[in-house]
Amino acid sequence: MFDLERIKTIPIAAVARDFGFKLSQTGAGRCLLPGHDDKNPSFSIRRLNNSFRCFACGRHGSVIDLVIEMEGVSFNEACSRLRDRYVGAAGKGRPRQMRAPTKVIDVDPPVPDIVADQEVFGWLLDQSPLLASGRDYMVSRSISHATLEHFKVGQVANRQTLVRVCIERFGLSRLQKCGLVTDTRFGPELIFPSGYLLFPFVSQGAVQYIQARRSDAMPQRRWISLAKLPPPIFNLDILATGVTTVAICEGVTDVLSAHELSRAALGLLGASSKLSKEAISGLRNRNVIIMADADAAGSSFAQRTSKSLQALGVTVALKSFPPGVNDLNDYLRIKRGNKAS
């Protein structure tokens, strides 16, 4: 049982800061939501209604939604954690003045508004073959044609044309429900811009998710995820094979880089991501190598993931990169004589 109204008044700025968000006085900062590699500040909180919004990845909601996004837990579990950390005892974000609860109710998990649609995602990939611009960019990052074909990488040719055909085929409501189309002041818009590369998350032959990346080296909005749909683990099907050693990386590009180096790898989107129960089960009786990015967030990710796996009896090794190498794709490019960025 939760005092839901009380939980929703827990200051979202305090909760966000406890998750590592560095917010300005106006509540703006870089987005740390799993699956969003935010290089420019796009995250914002509104103290007026105690909510958050990321203007790049499109996710938004209450303080409860923030915990659900950051920790990958259910609605009930998010309420429980907020209550224990901030309402009881002495959580860091506990308000100085507590409102008396007006009503204590049982909370059932809400039916998710956004759900994966395998048919829509698969159709979108079929309509979006990889273009020369995307292929050339990935080759410049030492990703071969064979690897691009293996991971079924696509590319958006024309956003306006594609969204129009999508709506004609599936209807606007269905596209909105899977996070592929959002409403703008100019009307419905495909979440992925023209020219963006499309990376499908395929499981048992079906496309469960899509993440998009710019097909050039510009830093703005490098990665875009489906609106309000949390990303699963990338390349999870590798656990259905007989590989004895599996690498765990941060993001899609590093998984493709591992494939180029003849390593089987899983990709978690963002340093705050966690392994699912399915992935942990599949990693038992295998050797695991964690290849996290060479920054503070990556180090924290590696240590946290290593401890959780070792506690379950999984053999884990941490891979560190040479000085000046930020991630596995940097390592691959240097190894092949390409300049890393």
MISEMI-474616 format. One record per residue (C-alpha): residue in one letter; x, y, z. Coordinates in steps of 0.1 Angstrom, whole numbers, plus 2048, in hexadecimal, padded with zeros to 3 digits. Layout:
N
AXYZ/...
***
This chain:
341
M800800800/F80D8227F7/D8048467FE/L80584E7D8/E7FE8737DB/R81A8777F5/I8338637DF/K82B8797C1/T8358987D5/I85988C7DC/P86E8A67CB/I8798997AA/A8988AF7A9/A8A689D7C8/V89E87A7B9/A8AE884798/R8CE8907A9/D8D08707BD/F8D085D79C/G8ED872791/F8DC88D77C/K8EF8AE77E/L8D48C977C/S8D78EE778/Q8C390678D/T8A8905774/G8A68DF775/A8B78D8753/G8D38BF74D/R8DF8A1738/C8C7884736/L8D4864748/L8B584F740/P8BF82C734/G8C482A70F/H8CA84F70A/D8EE85A704/D8E887F709/K905896701/N8F28B6703/P8D98C071F/S8B78B4715/F8A98A9737/S8938C174B/I87F8C076B/R8618D5773/R85D8DD797/L83A8EB791/N82B8C978B/N8498B4798/S84F8A3776/F86C89C75E/R86F89C738/C88B895720/F8868A8700/A89D8916EC/C89286E6F5/G86E8796FD/R86A86871E/H85887B73A/G843876759/S84187877E/V85B870799/I84D84C799/D85384A773/L877856778/V87E839790/I86E821778/E88482D75B/M8A482F76F/E8A280E782/G88C7F976A/V8737EF785/S84E7EC787/F836808791/N8317F87B4/E8567F37B9/A85D8177AF/C8448237C9/S85380D7E3/R87681A7DD/L86B83E7DD/R8588397FE/D87682780E/R890840802/Y87E861806/V85F85E81B/G86C847836/A88A84E84C/A8A286683B/G8A6864816/K8BB880807/G89D88E7F4/R88588E811/P8708AE812/R8748C3831/Q84E8C6836/M8398A6832/R8158A8826/A7FD893839/P7F1876822/T7CF87D815/K7C885A80A/V7DA83880B/I7D18217EE/D7DD8017DF/V7F08077BF/D7ED7F07A1/P8087F2786/P7FA807769/V7F67F8747/P813806733/D80982071A/I827818703/V82D7F46F8/A8447E46DF/D8347DB6BE/Q8497C06AC/E8357C268C/V8387E8688/F85D7E8691/G8647CC679/W8517DD65D/L8647FD663/L8857EC65F/D87A7DC63F/Q8727FE631/S89380D63C/P8B17FC62C/L8D3809634/L8DE82661E/A90182D611/S90584B629/G8FE835647/R91481863A/D93182F634/Y92F83F656/M92E81D668/V94B811652/S95E83065D/R95A823681/S968801677/I9477F0675/S9467D9656/H92A7D363D/A9277B064A/T9217BB66E/L9087D5662/E8F57B9650/H8F87A166D/F8E77BA685/K8CE7C566A/V8D67EA66C/G8BF801659/Q8BB826653/V89F83F650/A89E84E62D/N88386862F/R87186D650/Q85287E642/T84C864628/L852847640/V83A85465B/R81F85A641/V822836634/C823829658/I80383B662/E7F182F642/R7FB80B64B/F7F8809671/G7E482767C/L7F0844691/S7E58356B3/R7F98156AE/L8188286A5/Q81583E6C3/K8108216DA/C8318126D1/G8458326D4/L84C8366AF/V8388556A8/T8338746BE/D81C8926BC/T82C8B46B3/R81D8D66AB/F8228CC687/G80F8AB68A/P81A88768F/E84088268B/L856863689/I86C8626A7/F88B85B691/P897877679/S8A1872655/G8C3863651/Y8C5852673/L8D282F675/L8BA815683/F8C77FA69A/P8AD7DE6A0/F8AC7CB6C1/V8A47A86B4/S89878C6CA/Q88E76A6BC/G88A779699/A8747966A3/V87D7BB6A7/Q8767C46CB/Y8847E76CB/I8968016B5/Q8B181A6BE/A8BD8346A5/R8DE8466A0/R8EA86368C/S8FD85966C/D917874671/A92F87F68C/M91B89D699/P91589B6BF/Q8F18A86C0/R8D788D6C6/R8EE8716BE/W8D78566CA/I8B18566CA/S89B83B6DB/L8778336D7/A86184B6EA/K85A84070E/L86381B706/P88080E71C/P89B7FD707/P8A17D870C/I8C47C870A/F8D47C96E8/N8DE7A86D8/L8CE7926F3/D8CA7756DB/I8F076F6DE/L8E775D6FF/A8D47436EB/T8F47386DA/G9107226E8/V92973F6EE/T93D73A70E/T94975E712/V93277C710/A93C7A1711/I9267BB721/C9287DD710/E9187FF713/G9038046F4/V8FD7F86D1/T91D8046BF/D9337F16D8/V9207D16D2/L9267D46AD/S94B7DC6B4/A94D7BC6CA/H93E7A86AC/E95A7B7696/L9737A96B0/S9627876AF/R95478C6D2/A9307846DC/A9217A26EF/L9027B0700/G8FB7D56FF/L8EC7E971B/L8E080B711/G8F082472A/A905820749/S8E682075F/S8D880174E/K8D57E075F/L8D47BB754/S8B27AB751/K8AA78B763/E8AA779741/A8CD78673A/I8DB77C75C/S8CC759758/G8DD756736/L8FE762743/R90174675D/N91C72C754/R92D74473C/N94B75B740/V94178073F/I95879D736/I94B7C073D/M9587DA724/A94A7FB732/D95281E726/A97182E734/D95F848749/A95184B76C/A92F83F762/G93E821750/S95381876E/S934819784/F92180476B/A93D7EA76A/Q9417E778F/R91B7E5795/T9167CB77A/S9347B7785/K9287B57A9/S9057AB79F/L91178E789/Q92C7827A1/A9127807BC/L9017667A6/G9207527A0/V92876077D/T94D763774/V95378876B/A97279A75E/L9747C0759/K9857CC739/S9977ED73B/F9A180071B/P9C3810714/P9C783571D/G9B584C704/V99C8306FA/N979838705/D9658196FA/L9667F96E6/N96080B6C5/D97E8226CC/Y9938036D3/L9877F26B2/R98F81169D/I9B18166AC/K9B87F16A7/R9AF7F4682/G9C281567D/N9A482C67E/K9A684B693/A98F8496B2/S9798676BC/
***
